[in-house]
Amino acid sequence: MGKGELNILFVDDEENILNALRRELFDQPYNMFFAKNGNEALEILKNNEIAVIITDLNMPELNGLELLYSVKQNYPDTVRIILSAFTDINIVFEAIRTGETHRFISKPWDLEEELIPTINQSIELYKTFKDNQKLFQQLKSREEELNRIKKDYQIALRKIKELEKEVEELRKNS
């Protein structure tokens, strides 16, 4: 670890796939985590902020779609990608339609033309999510500050009117 600020999680029950990804992406500017199954991936997600998860579909116990559904529910900013030889178009289309996944990459992948550009686009999407959250929080904070100022202004106006009435009464009585 320590390469970059962002973490990518690869999930596949085939050790040779994880090793190939580890070898091919070793010089990329992000930290990589590798999980052999969905449950292991969920543990990694609990303990690390993951920008992008790339998972196989066909895995024992917790399959890729179940994993992606859980990630969507619990870590909605994490960009979700399927990397699989399983190409049932209906399942892939449904995963994209329902938002469980952002993209689908088929095995074997093309490193330079597909995998790296998809990861980089996903990182940019994740950064955009995070930037939007910061901007939203800043906007919310400014709105709260504006509401406080408005309230203070209204209180000050009431006090001014009360003082004006008192001054007017004093003038009448003198």
Number of C-alpha atoms within 10 A of each C-alpha: 9 10 13 11 11 18 21 20 22 23 27 24 18 13 13 10 17 18 12 11 16 15 10 13 15 13 10 12 13 18 18 22 19 21 20 19 23 26 15 14 22 16 11 16 19 12 8 14 16 21 26 24 27 24 31 28 25 16 18 11 10 16 18 25 21 14 24 28 18 15 21 17 11 13 17 15 20 26 28 26 25 27 23 20 14 14 15 8 9 9 13 19 15 12 20 17 11 10 16 25 25 17 19 20 19 15 14 10 14 11 13 10 9 12 17 16 12 18 19 13 13 21 20 14 17 19 15 13 16 14 12 12 13 12 12 12 12 12 12 12 12 12 12 12 12 12 12 12 12 12 12 12 12 12 11 12 12 12 12 12 11 12 12 12 12 12 12 11 11 10 9 8 7 5
